[in-house]
Amino acid sequence: MASEFDPAIAAHYRHDPERDRLDTWARLEGVRTRELLARFLPAAPAVVLDVGGARGAYALPLAQEGYEVHLIDPYPPHVEAATAVLLFGPLYHLPAANDRARALAEARRVLRSGGVVLAAGISRFASTFDGVRLGLIADPTFEGIVEGDLRDGVHRNPDPDGRPEWFTLSYFHRPEELRDEFSTAGLLDVQVVAIEGPGSFQDLGALLDDPTARTAVLRAIRRVETEPTLMGAAPTSWLSAALLREAPAASCLLPRRRRLALWASTPLLASGGCGGGARGIRSGVPRPRPRRRAAGGRSGRW
């Protein structure tokens, strides 16, 4: 069954804004997200469900590294059990809180014991910072967008065809909101970390091209990735991670209630708990012997 996209979101993605985003102006987001995946994902061959993974910017490299990857976009997820669920897009494209709660509940449902949910969120203050940095705040229409973002977190682009760079209908989180949504879904040990952090204020292309400078930039971001006084002070994205440990089947009865990164450790249901049936898309890539991976999104907007 096809997904029920809001017409504004569908119109935005008809412009294909994701085609080369992580290789151009959002390179730092891609580099940091891959680094965080290396940190939080279990070793290959684990089963990864990438929900809303578009062209497979993360799914394809993971499959090449030996993971069994199920890429779901834009159809609803149907998989018996996954070791990791990636939500790098779904949460900020669901403006309604109850829809985000349902997405997190479904992610929790399909997790195996010991699995991890990784989700991305956009900062409530992203349009404010980028609006000032890029001079867009002088446009009364864009200023109205900023005011709406700050008021209720719902980002609305009144001219998606004329100004697709102003992004599309979405929800901009406060970092504590993202954490609370994970916790309410029954995910524990939640961590929220900044993806770009202080690197989001300027073009770091030249630094990322130099291996020594790139390593130094990533170290600098890691040092402050969880600093609470800086978490909202950037046009940045956050990653939230949650781990699911062993839990009794009764956990299925917990209430079902993104750019920040939130990592949360959530007690996964025991085998045979709440998991459903059906299939995803297998990578078909030969899987090597289990090993630990070596450590290594701003969405197209404005």
C-alpha positions, 0 to 999 in steps of 0.5 A, a space after each residue: 500500500 502506498 504511503 499517505 504523504 502530505 501533498 506538500 511533502 510529495 511536491 518537495 521531493 518531486 524536485 529530488 533534493 536528496 540526490 547529491 545532498 550528502 556529497 555537496 553542501 551536507 557533507 559533514 552531516 553524512 560524515 558524522 552520521 556514518 561515524 555515529 552509525 559505526 559507533 552505535 550499530 551492532 556488528 555485521 551481519 546484523 539486520 538493519 531496517 532503514 525506514 525512509 532511506 530514499 536512494 540508500 545513502 546509508 543502506 547501500 554502504 551498510 549492505 556492502 559491509 555485510 549487514 542485512 539491510 531492508 530499505 523501506 521507502 515510501 511504503 510502511 515497514 513489514 519485517 519480522 525482526 530487525 537488529 537496528 531501525 534507522 529513522 533518518 527522515 520519518 520523524 521530522 516528516 510527521 508534524 503530528 505528535 501521535 504519528 511520531 509516536 506510532 512510528 516509534 512504537 512500530 520501530 520498537 515492535 520490530 526490534 529484536 532483543 538487544 537492538 537499537 533505534 537510531 533517529 534524526 531530528 531537525 532543531 527547532 532553531 534551524 530556520 532562525 540560525 540559517 535565516 540570519 546566516 544566509 540573509 533569508 531573514 530579511 524576506 518577510 515570508 521567510 521570517 513568517 516561517 521562522 516565527 511559526 517554527 518557534 511557535 509550535 515546531 511545525 515548519 510550513 513552506 507556503 511556496 514549495 514549488 517556487 522556493 523548494 530550498 525552504 524545505 517542506 512541511 516538517 516538525 522541528 524538535 527541541 532536544 528534550 522533546 526528542 528524548 521524551 518521545 523515545 522514552 514514552 515509546 518505551 525506549 531506554 538509555 536514550 542519548 541525544 547527540 549533535 550531528 554537525 554541532 559547531 561545524 554547521 555554521 560554515 562550509 567545511 568543504 576544504 577541511 573535509 578534503 584534508 584528512 588531517 583537518 577532517 580528523 581534527 574537525 570530527 574530534 572537535 565535534 565529538 567533544 561537545 556533541 552532548 553539551 546541553 548548553 550547545 545542543 539547541 544553539 546551532 542550525 544543526 541536526 540531532 541523532 537519537 539512539 535507543 537500545 532495547 534490552 530484554 524485557 517481558 512481553 508485557 512491555 508491548 502494552 507500554 503507551 505508544 506515543 528530528 537536525 538533532 541526533 538522538 541515540 537511545 538504548 531501549 530494552 528490546 522485546 524478547 524473541 517472540 514478543 511483539 514482532 510482526 510478520 512479512 518481509 523487507 528487501 534483502 541486500 543480497 550481499 555476501 556477509 563476512 564473519 562478524 566483526 566490529 566496525 571501525 569508527 568513522 543529515 542537514 536535509 536540503 533546506 532553505 
